[in-house]
C-alpha cells in the first residue's frame, strides 16, 4: 500500500506545480519585442557613425604616408596604387570599411564619394 500512497503524492505534487500562464508568456514576449524595437535602430545608427569615423582615421593615416612619400621622393604619388607599390600602405588600406575608395589628388587624400559594395 505504501507504493500507492507515494504515487498519489507524486501526482498531487505535479498538479500543484505552478506554471506560467499564456497571458504571462504573452506579456514577456511583448516586453522583449519592445526592447528589440528600441535597440535595433540605435545599433544601426552607431554602426554607420563608427564606419565613417574609421574612414576619416584611415584617410588621415594615408595622408601621413603621402607626406612621407613626398619627403623621400620630393614629389607626391600619382595615385593610391603608387603608395601600395612602394610599400607605404597595404592593399586593405586603399578602401574604407564603408566601401569608399581613397584617391590622391595633388597630394591630398580624399574618398571617392561612392559606396562600393
PyMOL commands that set and color helices and strands:
alter all, ss='L'
color gray80, all
select helices_A, chain A and resi 2-16+22-73+80-85+91-94
alter helices_A, ss='H'
color red, helices_A
select strands_A, chain A and resi 102-105+108-111
alter strands_A, ss='S'
color yellow, strands_A
deselect
rebuild
show_as cartoon
